[in-house]
Amino acid sequence: MADLGPLLWEAATIMATGMVVVFLFLSILIYLVQLLAKIAPKETPDAPAPRQPSPVAVNHNGVQPEVVAAISAAVHRYRGQKA
């Protein structure tokens, strides 16, 4: 049977090397992100423009107001029966 000592030592060395590389990469990444946060200007949200209320009678799709009233009444009656 082969001696496991050198294999375990090599495995531990590879593991430690990998952990150090990952630690260094993440440390550099954190440093660069913090540096970018200091360099980049902060975005300020634009103030929302005041919205003009749209007139109720405006109908863009050609449906007549009587049809809209009939559908609204039917929906209201349906919801009243289900409640």
N, C-alpha and C positions, 0 to 999 in steps of 0.2 A: 504494500500500500504506500502511496506517495506521501511525502511529508507535507502537511497542510500549512506549516508556518510561513513559508515564502508566499504561498497563494493568498493567505489571509493578510499578510503585510502589504502585498500588491493591491488587494481589494480595498484595504483601508486607505492606502495612499491615493488611489483613484477617487474614492469617495470624498476624502478631505479636499483634494484638488477641485473636484466638481462643486463642493459646497463653497469653497473660497471664491471660485469664479462667479457663481451665482450671487453670492453676497456682494462682491465688488460691482457686478453689473447692476444690481438693484440699488446700491448706494450711489453709483454714478447717475442712474436714472432719477432717483429722488432729488439729487443735487441739481440736475439739469431742469427738472420740472419746477423746482423752487426758483431757480434763476429765471426761467421763462415767465413765471408768475410776477416777478419783480420788474422784468423788462417790458412785457406786453402791457399795453394800456388796458385799464378796466373798462368794460362796456357798460354804459349807462342806458337803461331802458328809456326809449322815447316815450314822451307823454302821449297817451292815447288821444287821438283827435276827437273832438266832440261829435257825436253822431246825430245826424238830423233824423228825427222820426219820420218814417215813411208814411205817406197818407194811406188810410185804410182803403180808400176807393180805387187805388192804383191796381190795375190788373194787367200783368205782363203776358199771361199765357192765353188770353182770349176767353176765359170762363166768365160767364155772366154772373152778376151779383146775386140774382135769384137762385142760381144753381148752388152757389157757395152757401147761401142762407139755408137752402133745403138740406144740403149735406151736413151743415153744422147742427141743424135741428135733429136730424136723424142720429148723429153721433151722440148728441146730448141725451136723447131718449134712450138709446142703447145703453149708454153708461149708467143712466138712472135705473134701468131694469136690472142690470148686473150687480149694482151696489146693494 
